[in-house]
């Protein structure tokens, strides 16, 4: 409750505190994108800006596994 956190496309937007990204955000660059995070003290209004990199990995594709055979001698 003491901190207000918002996410932004540019450093200038983060510094201004608006516009912030929607809760359901899709990367502009599908593989990796840097966004700016504004963390503001709710009591004083002081804020700090940091960056985070969103990385989306492709889903792995399954590979076929050779059948395993075993013999039961008894």
Secondary structure, DSSP 8 states (H G I E B T S, - for coil): --EEEEEESSHHHHHHT-S---SS---SSSSEEEEEEEEEETTT--EEEEEEEEE-------------------
